[in-house]
Amino acid sequence: MTRLIIHVEGPTEDRFVKEVLAPHLYRFGYTTVAARILGNARLRKNRGGIIKWASARKDILNHLKEDSRRSVTTMVDYYALPSDWLGHDVSHMGASSDKAEAIEAALLKDISESMGDSFNPNRFVPYVMMHEFEAMLFSDCERFGQAIAHTELIPSFQAIRNQFTTPEDIDDSPETAPSKRIEQLIRGYNKPLMGNLAILDIGIDSIRRECPHFGEWMEKLERLPII
């Protein structure tokens, strides 16, 4: 399973795959690492910009059926998921990691059952970020501020980070989601440009150290080529 497709929400995550994840994963034996955008451009101004699960599911199944040496994963955030995504109702759970894992388990179960008894479930690795891409930027607040030329905001970034156990726990209400917190500090915050500049500087090692659920996802993907 040396070919990997990563289904992502939008252009920021697409760029993250191409510039950060792909170069890292090639070191573990992949021959191709490609991103596919699930986002619906017409809905980007609203919560729920990702296509419905029925459409995403069809794409995932097609990718798995087309190539037996291909693995598929997702990189989507709960903040934007339509309510028809399986396992979506996790409001009763406590830890954000528990919520993400419940959704991922439901998605894996659905895809595995649809693929049939002969399907190797290792080929599908769903990953759900609870609180959007920007949460990862708080993995290293100093590098975040330096990368976007706003070193004066490093203490403000760190103050936000210090309120939570991990960056992955930064809440996702419309007013206090990670991106909203950043926009309150930086007028004209450009997510695709500034977010990826910062991520490149922060690096995968810092993200996986600070964001354990992301780290677990990386470990799964790094093992896939030798399974």
KATARA-V184566 format. One record per run of one state. SS is the DSSP state (2 for helix, 1 for strand, 0 for the rest). FROM is the first residue (numbers start at 0). TO is the last residue. If there is no record, write none. Layout:
BEGIN
<<SS | FROM | TO> <SS | FROM | TO>>
END
This chain:
BEGIN
<<0 | 0 | 1> <1 | 2 | 7> <0 | 8 | 9> <2 | 10 | 25> <0 | 26 | 30> <1 | 31 | 36> <0 | 37 | 37> <1 | 38 | 38> <0 | 39 | 39> <2 | 40 | 42> <0 | 43 | 48> <1 | 49 | 49> <0 | 50 | 51> <2 | 52 | 65> <0 | 66 | 68> <1 | 69 | 76> <2 | 77 | 79> <0 | 80 | 94> <2 | 95 | 114> <0 | 115 | 119> <2 | 120 | 122> <1 | 123 | 124> <0 | 125 | 126> <1 | 127 | 128> <0 | 129 | 131> <2 | 132 | 138> <0 | 139 | 139> <2 | 140 | 146> <0 | 147 | 149> <2 | 150 | 160> <0 | 161 | 165> <2 | 166 | 168> <0 | 169 | 176> <2 | 177 | 184> <0 | 185 | 189> <2 | 190 | 209> <0 | 210 | 210> <2 | 211 | 223> <0 | 224 | 226>>
END
